[in-house]
Amino acid sequence: MAKGNIFVVTAPSGAGKTTLVAALLAADQNVQLSVSFTTRAPRAGEVNGKDYHFVERAEFERMINAGELLEHAEVYGNYYGTSQVWINEVIANGRDILLEIDWQGAQQVRRLFPQSIGLFVLPPSVEVLETRLRNRGKDSDEIIARRMAAAREEISHVDEFDYVIVNEHIDEAVRDIVSVVRAERLKLPRQSARHTALIASLKG
């Protein structure tokens, strides 16, 4: 059985990554979203095991020390990380995994899985990005300024990724990300692994 792909999606806050990923998951049932572990408290409406695996800081640090995490990072005082054991099980069964992580996490994933496929989502402009953050109506000017600075830092790592999607019109961006996933599955090494007997018989 051909192993599944690991897709890593990274974007600055406000670029529309969450909407884009949700649309991809709805369009392609063979892509499974990785549910991260975090030490932050659940927000209203979030479900443990669906949105995140919520754990205490001591438990997260135990997982780090035990080597159970594929990647992890500390963001605004809270840990976030991905289970390596779960990733290995899913791709071994031929399913694709999608990770929503920052550039630091993406670097960690690439070190362990060089074949992972990186997608970076960009806003169409700095002005649009700031407008999107303000339209959320949740953050103060100080926090928005901090997020804008973090966005510039994040975007400075765009050259480390395989694909770049500019999310100006969501319908176009969805078509782009779905096309990337399908094209990666059609590459010769993966098709050869999936259809070994067919290709051999057709070659005669």
N, C-alpha and C positions, 0 to 999 in steps of 0.2 A: 504494500500500500504506500502511495506517495504521501509524504508528510505534508501537513498543512503549512500555510504561510503565516508569518507574523508581520502584521501591519502596524506601524507605529505612527500615530497621528499627533502632531504637535502644533500649537498655535498660541499666540498671545491671548490673554483674556479679552473678550469682546470681538474676536474674529469670527465667531459663529461656529466654532468647532462642535459644540454639543448638538446643535441642530443638524449639522452636516452628518455627524456620526449616527444620530438617530435615524435619519433618512436612509443611510447606507444599510443599517441593520434591518430596516423594514423592507428594503429592496432585495436583500440577499440573505437568505436563511442559513447559508453555510458559514457566515461570519459570526463569530461569537465574541462578545465584548468581555474583556477581562475586568473583573470587579476588584478594585484596589483595596488594600487594607489602609486604614488611617486611624490616627489617634485623636482627630478632632471630634467634637460632639456632633451628633446628628442634627441636621436642620429640619425645620417643620416639613413633614410629608416624606422625609427620607426613610427608606426601609433597610434595615440591616441585612446584608447578603445580596441585596439588589442594587442599591446605589453605591454602597461601600460595605466592607467588613469593618465595623467599628470595634477597636480594641484599645485596651489601656496602654499607656506608654511603656510600662515594664514588659508587657507581652510583646510589643513591637520590637523592643530592644533585644528580647530573647530570640525572636525570629531572625534579626540581623546577625546576632552572634552564632546562631545555629546554621547560617548559610541557607536559610529557606527562601530568601527573597531574590528575585531576578534583578530588581532595581529598587532603590528607595531614595527619597530625598526629604529634606525638612523645609517646609514652606510656611512662612508666617508663624513659626513656632510649633507647627504640627507635622508629624511624619506621614508620608504616603509611600506605599510600596506595592509590589506585584509578586505573587507566589510563583516561584520557579517550578515547583513540583506540578502544580496545576497546568502551567503552560506546556510542560513536556508531555503530559498525558493527553491534552487536547490535540496538539499537532501530530502526535504519534498516531492518532485515530483519523488523520486526514482532514481535520477541520481547520479552518483559518481563524486566527485570533487577532483582535484589534485592541491595541493599547492606546489609551488617551493619557499621555504623559508629557512632561516638560523636556527641554533639550538635554538636561542632565541625565534624566532617566533614559532618554533615547541613546545617549552615549553608552550607558551601562548595558543596555540591551544589545547594542551592536558588538560590544566586546565579547559577549557570550553567544550571541546569534548573529554572526556577520552577514548571514543571508536575509536578515530581517529587512523589510521594505519601509523606508521612511517617507512620510508625507507631511509637508508643512503647509498650513493654511494661513494665508495672508489676508488682511483687510485691503480694500481698494485704495485707501489713503489713511494718513494719520488723523485727518479731520473726521473721517467716517468712524474710525476706531474710537475716538474720544466721544463722539456723539452716541455711539452704541452703549458705551459705558455709562454715560450720563442718563440715557433713556431707561436704564434699569431702575433708576430711582432708589437704589439701595445704599450707595456709597457717598461719603463726604468728599469735598474737593481735595482734601489731603490724601484720601485713599485713592481717588481717581488719578491724582498726580503720581502716586506711588505705582499704580498699575501701568500708567503710561511709560514710566521709566523702566519697569520690568519688561514691558512689551518690546522696547527698543533693545534691551539685552537679549531677550528671546530671539528676536528677528535677526540679530547679528550672527546667529548660528544656522541660518537658513541654508548656507552652502553645504552643510553636512547631510542634507536630505536628498532622496532620490527624485521626488516629485514635489512640485509647488502648485498649489491651487489657490487662485485669487477669488475670494468669496465676495463678489460684488452682487451677483444675482444668484440667489440660493438654488434655483432650478438648474442653472448651468453648473454650479459647483457640485451639486449632487450627481449630475451626469458624469462629471469629471472623475469624482472619487469612485463611482461604480465602475467606470471604464478602466481605471487603474487596477482595481481588484481583479476584474475579469481578464485583463491582458496578462497579468502576472501568472494566472492559472494556465494560460495557453502557451507559456514559454516551453520550448522543446524539452528541457530536462524533466519538467513536471509532467508533460503529456507523455513522454517516453515511459516514465515510471507508472503512470496510470494505465496506459494502453500498450503495454509491452507485447502481449500476444497479438493484438490487432495489427500493430505496426509490423511485427515480424511476418504475419500471414500475408499482409498486403505487399510486402517486399518480395514475397515468393521465395 
